């Protein structure tokens, strides 16, 4: 069993913001895998599906970003999921816009949702898919920036990056994180 967690904030007002690219990626994965993310459990919306013989649970925590770890901890503990079977999809302001960076493990950096997960499960050795959402200008507050939407000129590129992130998650499940890292790190165009 693999848990695929997309980070974001619940509510229509946050739906298409930079901070919600994780949720958007989970929605794309659900479509690709003929599933939906509508059931409620462990403070999250979720859906179950399969990829070949592997059971996947697609998860969108409903705790708001800074408390995402509360939901993830409940999933990990209930199903006794090892860290390598937890994949987290997040926004990242520190990588180029609309690019991906996959990591096998590591710190949370400045991302509060990731900090919450690492704190709650007491591990940082789980795969993550980071999507570059751009960098704020010098005067804008970071929270305001990540809770803002994409401008028209960014829309096509971020949609491509989200599709690519969904492909990367599928590659992690099929072929492992190292294979996916070699294939997707810093790429901009979907190839699957």
Contact map, one row per residue, 1 for C-alpha under 8 A:
111000000000000000000000000000000000000000000000000001111000000000000000000000001000100000000000000000000000000000000000000000000000000000000000000000000000000000000000000000000000000000000000
111100000000000000000000000000000000000000000000000001111000000000000000000000001000111000000000000000000000000000000000000000000000000000000000000000000000000000000000000010000000000000000000
111110000000000000000000000000000000000000000000000000011110000000000000001000001000111000000000000000000000000000000000000000000000000000000000000000000000000000000000000000000000000000000000
011111000000000000000000010000000000000000000000000000011110000000000000000000000000011110000000000000000000000000000000000000000000000000000000000000000000000000000000000000000000000000000000
001111100000000000000100010000000000000000000000000000000111100000000001000000000000011110000000000000000000000000000000000000000000000000000000000000000000000000000000000000000000000000000000
000111110000000000001111110000000000000000000000000000000111100000000000000000000000000111000000000000000000000000000000000000000000000000000000000000000000000000000000000000000000000000000000
000011111000000000111110000000000000000000000000000000000001100010010000000000000000000111100000000000000000000010000000000000000000000000000000000000000000000000000000000000000000000000000000
000001111100000000111110000000000000000000000000000000000001100110000000000000000000000001000000000000000000000000000000000000000000000000000000000000000000000000000000000000000000000000000000
000000111110011000110000000000000000000000000000000000000000111110000000000000000000000000000000000000000000000000000000000000000000000000000000000000000000000000000000000000000000000000000000
000000011111011000000000000000000000000000000000000000000000111100000000000000000000000000000000000000000000000000000000000000000000000000000000000000000000000000000000000000000000000000000000
000000001111111000000000000000000000000000000000000000000000000000000000000000000000000000000000000000000000000000000000000000000000000000000000000000000000000000000000000000000000000000000000
000000000111111000000000000000000000000000000000000000000000000000000000000000000000000000000000000000000000000000000000000000000000000000000000000000000000000000000000000000000000000000000000
000000000011111100000000000000000000000000000000000000000000000000000000000000000000000000000000000000000000000000000000000000000000000000000000000000000000000000000000000000000000000000000000
000000001111111110110000000000000000000000000000000000000000000000000000000000000000000000000000000000000000000000000000000000000000000000000000001000000000000000000000000000000000000000000000
000000001111111110010000000000000000000000000000000000000000000000000000000000000000000000000000000000000000000000000000000000000000000000000000000000000000000000000000000000000000000000000000
000000000000111111011001000000000000000000000000000000000000000000000000000000000000000000000000000000000000000000000000000000000000000000000000000011000000000000000000000000000000000000000000
000000000000011111111000000000000000000000000000000000000000000000000000000000000000000000000000000000000000000000000000000000000000000000000000011111000000000000000000000000000000000000000000
000000000000000111111000000000000000000000000000000000000000000000000000000000000000000000100000000000000000000000000000000000000000100000000000111111000000000000000000000000000000000000000000
000000111000010011111100000000000000000000000000000000000000000000000000000000000000000001100000000000000000000000000000000000000000000000000000011000000000000000000000000000000000000000000000
000000111000011111111111000000000000000000000000000000000000000000000000000000000000000001100000000000000000000000000000000000000000000000000000000000000000000000000000000000000000000000000000
000001110000000111111111100000000000000000000000000000000000000000000000000000000000000011100000000000000000000000000000000000000010000000000000000000000000000001000000000000000000000000000000
000011110000000000111111110000000000000000000000000000000000000000000000000000000000000111100000000000000000000000000000000000000000000000000000000000000000000000000000000000000000000000000000
000001110000000000011111111000000000000000000000000000000001000000000000000000000000000000000000000000000000000000000000000000000000000000000000000000000000000000000000000000000000000000000000
000001000000000100011111111100000000000000000000000000000000000000000000000000000000000000000000000000000000000000000000000000000000000000000000000000000000000001000000000000000000000000000000
000001000000000000001111111110000000000000000000000000000000000000000000000000000000000010000000000000000000000000000000000000000000000000000000000000000000000001101100000000000000000000000000
000111000000000000000111111111000000000000000000000000000111000000000000000000000000000000000000000000000000000000000000000000000000000000000000000000000000000000000100000000000000000000000000
000000000000000000000011111111100001100000000000000000000000000000000000000000000000000000000000000000000000000000000000000000000000000000000000000000000000000000000000000000000000000000000000
000000000000000000000001111111110000000000000000000000000000000000000000000000000000000000000000000000000000000000000000000000000000000000000000000000000000000001100100000000000000000000000000
000000000000000000000000111111111000000000000000000000000000000000000000000000000000000000000000000000000000000000000000000000000000000000000000000000000000000000000100000000000000000000000000
000000000000000000000000011111111111100000000010000000000100000000000000000000000000000000000000000000000000000000000000000000000000000000000000000000000000000000000000000000000000000000000000
000000000000000000000000001111111111000000000000000000000000000000000000000000000000000000000000000000000000000000000000000000000000000000000000000000000000000000000000000000000000000000000000
000000000000000000000000000111111110000000000000000000000000000000000000000000000000000000000000000000000000000000000000000000000000000000000000000000000000000000000000000000000000000000000000
000000000000000000000000000011111110000000000000111000000000000000000000000000000000000000000000000000000000000000000000000000000000000000000000000000000000000000000000000000000000000000000000
000000000000000000000000000001111111000000000000100000000000000000000000000000000000000000000000000000000000000000000000000000000000000000000000000000000000000000000000000000000000000000000000
000000000000000000000000000001111111100000000011100000000000000000000000000000000000000000000000000000000000000000000000000000000000000000000000000000000000000000000000000000000000000000000000
000000000000000000000000001001100111110000000111000000000000000000000000000000000000000000000000000000000000000000000000000000000000000000000000000000000000000000000000000000000000000000000000
000000000000000000000000001001000011111000001111000000000111000000000000000000000000000000000000000000000000000000000000000000000000000000000000000000000000000000000000000000000000000000000000
000000000000000000000000000000000001111100001110000000000000000000000000000000000000000000000000000000000000000000000000000000000000000000000000000000000000000000000000000000000000000000000000
000000000000000000000000000000000000111110001110000000000000000000000000000000000000000000000000000000000000000000000000000000000000000000000000000000000000000000000000000000000000000000000000
000000000000000000000000000000000000011111111100000000000000000000000000000000000000000000000000000000000000000000000000000000000000000000000000000000000000000000000000000000000000000000000000
000000000000000000000000000000000000001111111100000000000000000000000000000000000000000000000000000000000000000000000000000000000000000000000000000000000000000000000000000000000000000000000000
000000000000000000000000000000000000000111110000000000000000000000000010011000000000000000000000000000000000000000000000000000000000000000000000000000000000000000000000000000000000000000000000
000000000000000000000000000000000000000111111000000000000000111000000110000000000000000000000000000000000000000000000000000000000000000000000000000000000000000000000000000000000000000000000000
000000000000000000000000000000000000000111111100000000000011111000000010000000000000000000000000000000000000000000000000000000000000000000000000000000000000000000000000000000000000000000000000
000000000000000000000000000000000000111110111110000000000011110000000000000000000000000000000000000000000000000000000000000000000000000000000000000000000000000000000000000000000000000000000000
000000000000000000000000000000000001111110011111000000001111000000000000000000000000000000000000000000000000000000000000000000000000000000000000000000000000000000000000000000000000000000000000
000000000000000000000000000001000011111000001111100000001110000000000000000000000000000000000000000000000000000000000000000000000000000000000000000000000000000000000000000000000000000000000000
000000000000000000000000000000000011100000000111110000111100000000000000000000000000000000000000000000000000000000000000000000000000000000000000000000000000000000000000000000000000000000000000
000000000000000000000000000000001110000000000011111000111100000000000000000000000000000000000000000000000000000000000000000000000000000000000000000000000000000000000000000000000000000000000000
000000000000000000000000000000001000000000000001111111110000000000000000000000000000000000000000000000000000000000000000000000000000000000000000000000000000000000000000000000000000000000000000
000000000000000000000000000000001000000000000000111111110000000000000000000000000000000000000000000000000000000000000000000000000000000000000000000000000000000000000000000010000000000000000000
000000000000000000000000000000000000000000000000011111000000000000000000000000000000000000000000000000000000000000000000000000000000000000000000000000000000000000000000000000000000000000000000
000000000000000000000000000000000000000000000000011111100000000000000000000000000000000000000000000000000000000000000000000000000000000000000000000000000000000000000000000000000000000000000000
110000000000000000000000000000000000000000000000011111110000000000000000000000000000000000000000000000000000000000000000000000000000000000000000000000000000000000000000000010000000000000000000
110000000000000000000000000000000000000000000001111011111000000000000000000000000000000000000000000000000000000000000000000000000000000000000000000000000000000000000000000000000000000000000000
111100000000000000000000000000000000000000000001111001111100000000000000000000000000000000000000000000000000000000000000000000000000000000000000000000000000000000000000000000000000000000000000
111100000000000000000000000000000000000000000111100000111110000000000000000000000000000000000000000000000000000000000000000000000000000000000000000000000000000000000000000000000000000000000000
001111000000000000000000010001000000100000000111100000011111000000000000000000000000000000000000000000000000000000000000000000000000000000000000000000000000000000000000000000000000000000000000
001111000000000000000000010000000000100000011110000000001111100000000000000000000000000000000000000000000000000000000000000000000000000000000000000000000000000000000000000000000000000000000000
000011110000000000000010010000000000100000011100000000000111110000000000000000000000000000000000000000000000000000000000000000000000000000000000000000000000000000000000000000000000000000000000
000011111100000000000000000000000000000000111000000000000011111110010011000000000000000000000000000000000000000000000000000000000000000000000000000000000000000000000000000000000000000000000000
000000001100000000000000000000000000000000111000000000000001111100010010000000000000000000000000000000000000000000000000000000000000000000000000000000000000000000000000000000000000000000000000
000000001100000000000000000000000000000000110000000000000000111111110110000000000000000000000000000000000000000000000000000000000000000000000000000000000000000000000000000000000000000000000000
000000011100000000000000000000000000000000000000000000000000111111110000000000000000000000000000000000000000000000000000000000000000000000000000000000000000000000000000000000000000000000000000
000000111000000000000000000000000000000000000000000000000000101111110000000000000000000000000000000000000000000110000000000000000000000000000000000000000000000000000000000000000000000000000000
000000000000000000000000000000000000000000000000000000000000001111111000000000000000000000000000000000000000000110110000000000000000000000000000000000000000000000000000000000000000000000000000
000000000000000000000000000000000000000000000000000000000000001111111110000000000000000000000000000000000000000010011000000000000000000000000000000000000000000000000000000000000000000000000000
000000100000000000000000000000000000000000000000000000000000111111111111000000000000000000000000000000000000000011011000000000000000000000000000000000000000000000000000000000000000000000000000
000000000000000000000000000000000000000000000000000000000000000001111111100000000000000000000000000000000000000011111111100000000000000000000000000000000000000000000000000000000000000000000000
000000000000000000000000000000000000000000100000000000000000001000111111110000000000000000000000000000000000000000011001000000000000000000000000000000000000000000000000000000000000000000000000
000000000000000000000000000000000000000001110000000000000000111000111111111000000000000000000000000000000000000000000000000000000000000000000000000000000000000000000000000000000000000000000000
000010000000000000000000000000000000000000000000000000000000100000011111111100000000000000000000000000000000000000001001100000000000000000000000000000000000000000000000000000000000000000000000
000000000000000000000000000000000000000000000000000000000000000000001111111110000000000000000000000000000000000000001001100000000000000000000000000000000000000000000000000000000000000000000000
000000000000000000000000000000000000000001000000000000000000000000000111111111000000000000000000000000000000000000000000000000000000000000000000000000000000000000000000000000000000000000000000
001000000000000000000000000000000000000001000000000000000000000000000011111111111000000000000000000000000000000000000000000000000000000000000000000000000000000000000000000000000000000000000000
000000000000000000000000000000000000000000000000000000000000000000000001111111111100000000000000000000000000000000000000100000000000000000000000000000000000000000000000000000000000000000000000
000000000000000000000000000000000000000000000000000000000000000000000000111111111000000000000000000000000000000000000000000000000000000000000000000000000000000000000000000000000000000000000000
000000000000000000000000000000000000000000000000000000000000000000000000011111110000000000000000000000000000000000000000000000000000000000000000000000000000000000000000000000000000000000000000
000000000000000000000000000000000000000000000000000000000000000000000000001111111000000000000000000000000000000000000000000000000000000000000000000000000000000000000000000000000000000000000000
000000000000000000000000000000000000000000000000000000000000000000000000001111111100000000000000000000000000000000000000000000000000000000000000000000000000000000000000000000000000000000000000
111000000000000000000000000000000000000000000000000000000000000000000000001110111110110000000000000000000000000000000000000000000000000000000000000000000000000000000000000000000000000000000000
000000000000000000000000000000000000000000000000000000000000000000000000000100011111110000000000000000000000000000000000000000000000000000000000000000000000000000000000000000000000000000000000
000000000000000000000000000000000000000000000000000000000000000000000000000000001111110000000000000000000000000000000000001111100000000000000000000000000000000000000000000000000000000000000000
000000000000000000000000000000000000000000000000000000000000000000000000000000000111111000000000000000000000000000000000000011100000000000000000000000000000000000000000000000000000000000000000
111000000000000000000000000000000000000000000000000000000000000000000000000000001111111000000000000000000000000000000000000001100000000000000000000000000000000000000000000000000000000000000000
011110000000000000000000000000000000000000000000000000000000000000000000000000001111111100000000000000000000000000000000000001100000000000000000000000000000000000000000000000000000000000000000
011110000000000000000000000000000000000000000000000000000000000000000000000000000001111110000000000000000000000000000000000001111000000000000000000000000000000000000000100000000000000000000000
000111100000000000000100000000000000000000000000000000000000000000000000000000000000011111000000000000000000000000000000000001111000000000000000000000000000000000000000000000000000000000000000
000111100000000000001100100000000000000000000000000000000000000000000000000000000000001111100000000000000000000000000000000000011110000000000000000000000000000000000000000000000000000000000000
000001110000000000111100000000000000000000000000000000000000000000000000000000000000000111110000000000000000000001000000000000011110000000000000000000000000000000000000000000000000000000000000
000000100000000001111100000000000000000000000000000000000000000000000000000000000000000011111000000000000000000000000000000000000111100000000000000000000000000000000000000000000000000000000000
000000000000000000000000000000000000000000000000000000000000000000000000000000000000000001111110000000000000001000000000000000000111110000000000000000000000000000000000000000000000000000000000
000000000000000000000000000000000000000000000000000000000000000000000000000000000000000000111111100000000000000000000000000000000001111100000000000000000000000000000000000000000000000000000000
000000000000000000000000000000000000000000000000000000000000000000000000000000000000000000011111000000000000000000000000000000000001011000000000000000000000000000000000000000000000000000000000
000000000000000000000000000000000000000000000000000000000000000000000000000000000000000000011111101110000000000000000000000000000011110000000000000000000000000000000000000000000000000000000000
000000000000000000000000000000000000000000000000000000000000000000000000000000000000000000001111111000000000000000000000000000000001110000000000000000000000000000000000000000000000000000000000
000000000000000000000000000000000000000000000000000000000000000000000000000000000000000000001011111000000000000000000000000000000011111000000000000000000000010000000000000000000000000000000000
000000000000000000000000000000000000000000000000000000000000000000000000000000000000000000000001111100000000000000000000000000000011110000000000000000000000110110000000000000000000000000010000
000000000000000000000000000000000000000000000000000000000000000000000000000000000000000000000011111110000000000000000000000000000011000000000000000000000000000010000000000000000000000011110000
000000000000000000000000000000000000000000000000000000000000000000000000000000000000000000000010011111000000000000000000000000001111000000000000000000000000000010001000000000000000000111110000
000000000000000000000000000000000000000000000000000000000000000000000000000000000000000000000010001111100000000000000000000000001111000000000000000000000000000000000000000000000000100111000000
000000000000000000000000000000000000000000000000000000000000000000000000000000000000000000000000000111110000000000000000000000111100000000000000000000000000000000000000000000001001100110000000
000000000000000000000000000000000000000000000000000000000000000000000000000000000000000000000000000011111100000000000000000000111000000000000000000000000000000000000000000000001000100000000000
000000000000000000000000000000000000000000000000000000000000000000000000000000000000000000000000000001111100000000000000000011110000000000000000000000000000000000000000000000001100000000000000
000000000000000000000000000000000000000000000000000000000000000000000000000000000000000000000000000000111110000000000000000111110000000000000000000000000000000000000000000000000000000000000000
000000000000000000000000000000000000000000000000000000000000000000000000000000000000000000000000000000111111000000000000000110000000000000000000000000000000000000000000000000000000000000000000
000000000000000000000000000000000000000000000000000000000000000000000000000000000000000000000000000000001111100000100000000100000000000000000000000000000000000000000000000000000000000000000000
000000000000000000000000000000000000000000000000000000000000000000000000000000000000000000000000000000000111111101100100000000000000000000000000000000000000000000000000000000000000000000000000
000000000000000000000000000000000000000000000000000000000000000000000000000000000000000000000000000000000011111000100000000000000000000000000000000000000000000000000000000000000000000000000000
000000000000000000000000000000000000000000000000000000000000000000000000000000000000000000000000000000000001111100100000000000000000000000000000000000000000000000000000000000000000000000000000
000000000000000000000000000000000000000000000000000000000000000000000000000000000000000000010000000000000001111111100000000000000000000000000000000000000000000000000000000000000000000000000000
000000000000000000000000000000000000000000000000000000000000000011000000000000000000000000000000000000000001011111110000000000000000000000000000000000000000000000000000000000000000000000000000
000000100000000000000000000000000000000000000000000000000000000011111000000000000000000000000000000000000000001111111000000000000000000000000000000000000000000000000000000000000000000000000000
000000000000000000000000000000000000000000000000000000000000000000011000000000000000000001000000000000000001001111111100000000000000000000000000000000000000000000000000000000000000000000000000
000000000000000000000000000000000000000000000000000000000000000001001000000000000000000000000000000000000011111111111110000000000000000000000000000000000000000000000000000000000000000000000000
000000000000000000000000000000000000000000000000000000000000000001111100000000000000000000000000000000000000000111111111000000000000000000000000000000000000000000000000000000000000000000000000
000000000000000000000000000000000000000000000000000000000000000000111101100000000000000000000000000000000000000011111111110000000000000000000000000000000000000000000000000000000000000000000000
000000000000000000000000000000000000000000000000000000000000000000001000000000000000000000000000000000000001000001111111111100000000000000000000000000000000000000000000000000000000000000000000
000000000000000000000000000000000000000000000000000000000000000000001000000000000000000000000000000000000000000000111111111000000000000000000000000000000000000000000000000000000000000000000000
000000000000000000000000000000000000000000000000000000000000000000001101100000000000000000000000000000000000000000011111110000000000000000000000000000000000000000000000000000000000000000000000
000000000000000000000000000000000000000000000000000000000000000000001001100100000000000000000000000000000000000000001111111000000000000000000000000000000000000000000000000000000000000000000000
000000000000000000000000000000000000000000000000000000000000000000000000000000000000000000000000000000000000000000001111111100000000000000000000000000000000000000000000000000000000000000000000
000000000000000000000000000000000000000000000000000000000000000000000000000000000010000000000000000000000000000000000110111111000000000000000000000000000000000000000000000000000000000000000000
000000000000000000000000000000000000000000000000000000000000000000000000000000000010000000000000000000001110000000000100011111000000000000000000000000000000000000000000000000000000000000000000
000000000000000000000000000000000000000000000000000000000000000000000000000000000011000000000000000000011100000000000000001111100000000000000000000000000000000000000000000000000000000000000000
000000000000000000000000000000000000000000000000000000000000000000000000000000000011111100000000000000011000000000000000001111110000000000000000000000000000000000000000000000000000000000000000
000000000000000000000000000000000000000000000000000000000000000000000000000000000011111100000000000001111000000000000000000011111000000000000000000000000000000000000000000000001000000000000000
000000000000000000000000000000000000000000000000000000000000000000000000000000000000001111000000000001111000000000000000000001111100000000000000000000000000000000000000000000000000000000000000
000000000000000000000000000000000000000000000000000000000000000000000000000000000000001111000000000111100000000000000000000000111110000000000000000000000000000000001001100000000000000000000000
000000000000000000000000000000000000000000000000000000000000000000000000000000000000000011110000000111000000000000000000000000011111000000000000000000000000000000000000000000000000000000000000
000000000000000000001000000000000000000000000000000000000000000000000000000000000000000011110010111110000000000000000000000000001111100000000000000000000000000011001000000000000000000000000000
000000000000000000000000000000000000000000000000000000000000000000000000000000000000000000111111111110000000000000000000000000000111110000000000000000000000000000000000000000000000000000000000
000000000000000001000000000000000000000000000000000000000000000000000000000000000000000000111011110000000000000000000000000000000011111000000000000000000000010000000000000000000000000000000000
000000000000000000000000000000000000000000000000000000000000000000000000000000000000000000011111110000000000000000000000000000000001111100000000000000000000000000000000000000000000000000000000
000000000000000000000000000000000000000000000000000000000000000000000000000000000000000000001100100000000000000000000000000000000000111110000000000000000000000000000000000000000000000000000000
000000000000000000000000000000000000000000000000000000000000000000000000000000000000000000001000000000000000000000000000000000000000011111111100100000000000000000000000000000000000000000000000
000000000000000000000000000000000000000000000000000000000000000000000000000000000000000000000000000000000000000000000000000000000000001111110000000000000000000000000000000000000000000000000000
000000000000000000000000000000000000000000000000000000000000000000000000000000000000000000000000000000000000000000000000000000000000000111110000000000000000000000000000000000000000000000000000
000000000000000000000000000000000000000000000000000000000000000000000000000000000000000000000000000000000000000000000000000000000000000111111000000000000000000000000000000000000000000000000000
000000000000000000000000000000000000000000000000000000000000000000000000000000000000000000000000000000000000000000000000000000000000000111111101100000000000000000000000000000000000000000000000
000000000000000000000000000000000000000000000000000000000000000000000000000000000000000000000000000000000000000000000000000000000000000100111111100000000000000000000000000000000000000000000000
000000000000000000000000000000000000000000000000000000000000000000000000000000000000000000000000000000000000000000000000000000000000000100011111110000000000000000000000000000000000000000000000
000000000000000000000000000000000000000000000000000000000000000000000000000000000000000000000000000000000000000000000000000000000000000000001111111000000000000000000000000000000000000000000000
000000000000000000000000000000000000000000000000000000000000000000000000000000000000000000000000000000000000000000000000000000000000000000011111111100000000000000000000000000000000000000000000
000000000000000001000000000000000000000000000000000000000000000000000000000000000000000000000000000000000000000000000000000000000000000100011111111100000000000000000000000000000000000000000000
000000000000000011100000000000000000000000000000000000000000000000000000000000000000000000000000000000000000000000000000000000000000000000000111111110000000000000000000000000000000000000000000
000000000000010011100000000000000000000000000000000000000000000000000000000000000000000000000000000000000000000000000000000000000000000000000011111110000000000000000000000000000000000000000000
000000000000000011000000000000000000000000000000000000000000000000000000000000000000000000000000000000000000000000000000000000000000000000000001111111000000000000000000000000000000000000000000
000000000000000111000000000000000000000000000000000000000000000000000000000000000000000000000000000000000000000000000000000000000000000000000000011111100000000000000000000000000000000000000000
000000000000000111000000000000000000000000000000000000000000000000000000000000000000000000000000000000000000000000000000000000000000000000000000000111110110000000000000000000000000000000000000
000000000000000000000000000000000000000000000000000000000000000000000000000000000000000000000000000000000000000000000000000000000000000000000000000011111110000000000000000000000000000000000000
000000000000000000000000000000000000000000000000000000000000000000000000000000000000000000000000000000000000000000000000000000000000000000000000000001111110000000000000000000000000000000000000
000000000000000000000000000000000000000000000000000000000000000000000000000000000000000000000000000000000000000000000000000000000000000000000000000000111111000000000000000000000000000000000000
000000000000000000000000000000000000000000000000000000000000000000000000000000000000000000000000000000000000000000000000000000000000000000000000000001111111110000000000000000000000000000000000
000000000000000000000000000000000000000000000000000000000000000000000000000000000000000000000000000000000000000000000000000000000000000000000000000001111111111000000000000000000000000000000000
000000000000000000000000000000000000000000000000000000000000000000000000000000000000000000000000000000000000000000000000000000000000000000000000000000001111111100000000000000000000000000000000
000000000000000000000000000000000000000000000000000000000000000000000000000000000000000000000000010000000000000000000000000000000000000000000000000000000111111110000000000000000000000000000000
000000000000000000000000000000000000000000000000000000000000000000000000000000000000000000000000110000000000000000000000000000000000100000000000000000000111111111000000000000000000000000000000
000000000000000000000000000000000000000000000000000000000000000000000000000000000000000000000000000000000000000000000000000000000000000000000000000000000011111111100000000000000000000000000000
000000000000000000000000000000000000000000000000000000000000000000000000000000000000000000000000010000000000000000000000000000000000000000000000000000000001111111110000000000000000000000011100
000000000000000000000000000000000000000000000000000000000000000000000000000000000000000000000000011100000000000000000000000000000010000000000000000000000000111111111000000000000000000000011100
000000000000000000001001100100000000000000000000000000000000000000000000000000000000000000000000000000000000000000000000000000000010000000000000000000000000011111111100000000000000000000000000
000000000000000000000000100100000000000000000000000000000000000000000000000000000000000000000000000000000000000000000000000000000000000000000000000000000000001111111110000000000000000000000100
000000000000000000000000000000000000000000000000000000000000000000000000000000000000000000000000000000000000000000000000000000000000000000000000000000000000000111111111000000000000000100011110
000000000000000000000000100000000000000000000000000000000000000000000000000000000000000000000000000100000000000000000000000000001010000000000000000000000000000011111111100000000000000000000000
000000000000000000000000110110000000000000000000000000000000000000000000000000000000000000000000000000000000000000000000000000000000000000000000000000000000000001111111110000000000000000000000
000000000000000000000000000000000000000000000000000000000000000000000000000000000000000000000000000000000000000000000000000000000000000000000000000000000000000000111111111000000000000000000101
000000000000000000000000000000000000000000000000000000000000000000000000000000000000000000000000000000000000000000000000000000001000000000000000000000000000000000011111111100000001000100000000
000000000000000000000000000000000000000000000000000000000000000000000000000000000000001000000000000000000000000000000000000000001000000000000000000000000000000000001111111110000001000000000000
000000000000000000000000000000000000000000000000000000000000000000000000000000000000000000000000000000000000000000000000000000000000000000000000000000000000000000000111111111000000000000000000
000000000000000000000000000000000000000000000000000000000000000000000000000000000000000000000000000000000000000000000000000000000000000000000000000000000000000000000011111111111011000000000000
000000000000000000000000000000000000000000000000000000000000000000000000000000000000000000000000000000000000000000000000000000000000000000000000000000000000000000000001111111111111000000000000
010000000000000000000000000000000000000000000000001001000000000000000000000000000000000000000000000000000000000000000000000000000000000000000000000000000000000000000000111111111000000000000000
000000000000000000000000000000000000000000000000000000000000000000000000000000000000000000000000000000000000000000000000000000000000000000000000000000000000000000000000011111110000000000000000
000000000000000000000000000000000000000000000000000000000000000000000000000000000000000000000000000000000000000000000000000000000000000000000000000000000000000000000000001111111011000000000000
000000000000000000000000000000000000000000000000000000000000000000000000000000000000000000000000000000000000000000000000000000000000000000000000000000000000000000000000001111111111000000000000
000000000000000000000000000000000000000000000000000000000000000000000000000000000000000000000000000001110000000000000000000000100000000000000000000000000000000000000000001110111111100000000000
000000000000000000000000000000000000000000000000000000000000000000000000000000000000000000000000000000010000000000000000000000000000000000000000000000000000000000000000000100011111110000000000
000000000000000000000000000000000000000000000000000000000000000000000000000000000000000000000000000000000000000000000000000000000000000000000000000000000000000000000000001100111111111000000000
000000000000000000000000000000000000000000000000000000000000000000000000000000000000000000000000000001000000000000000000000000000000000000000000000000000000000000000001101100111111111110000000
000000000000000000000000000000000000000000000000000000000000000000000000000000000000000000000000000011100000000000000000000000000000000000000000000000000000000000000000000000001111111110000000
000000000000000000000000000000000000000000000000000000000000000000000000000000000000000000000000000000000000000000000000000000000000000000000000000000000000000000000000000000000111111110000000
000000000000000000000000000000000000000000000000000000000000000000000000000000000000000000000000000000000000000000000000000000000000000000000000000000000000000000000000000000000011111110100000
000000000000000000000000000000000000000000000000000000000000000000000000000000000000000000000000000111000000000000000000000000000000000000000000000000000000000000010001000000000001111111100000
000000000000000000000000000000000000000000000000000000000000000000000000000000000000000000000000001111000000000000000000000000000000000000000000000000000000000000000000000000000001111111100000
000000000000000000000000000000000000000000000000000000000000000000000000000000000000000000000000001110000000000000000000000000000000000000000000000000000000000000000000000000000000000111110000
000000000000000000000000000000000000000000000000000000000000000000000000000000000000000000000000001100000000000000000000000000000000000000000000000000000000000000000000000000000000001111111000
000000000000000000000000000000000000000000000000000000000000000000000000000000000000000000000000011100000000000000000000000000000000000000000000000000000000000110010000000000000000000001111100
000000000000000000000000000000000000000000000000000000000000000000000000000000000000000000000000000000000000000000000000000000000000000000000000000000000000000110010000000000000000000000111110
000000000000000000000000000000000000000000000000000000000000000000000000000000000000000000000000000000000000000000000000000000000000000000000000000000000000000110110010000000000000000000011111
000000000000000000000000000000000000000000000000000000000000000000000000000000000000000000000000000000000000000000000000000000000000000000000000000000000000000000010000000000000000000000001111
000000000000000000000000000000000000000000000000000000000000000000000000000000000000000000000000000000000000000000000000000000000000000000000000000000000000000000000010000000000000000000000111
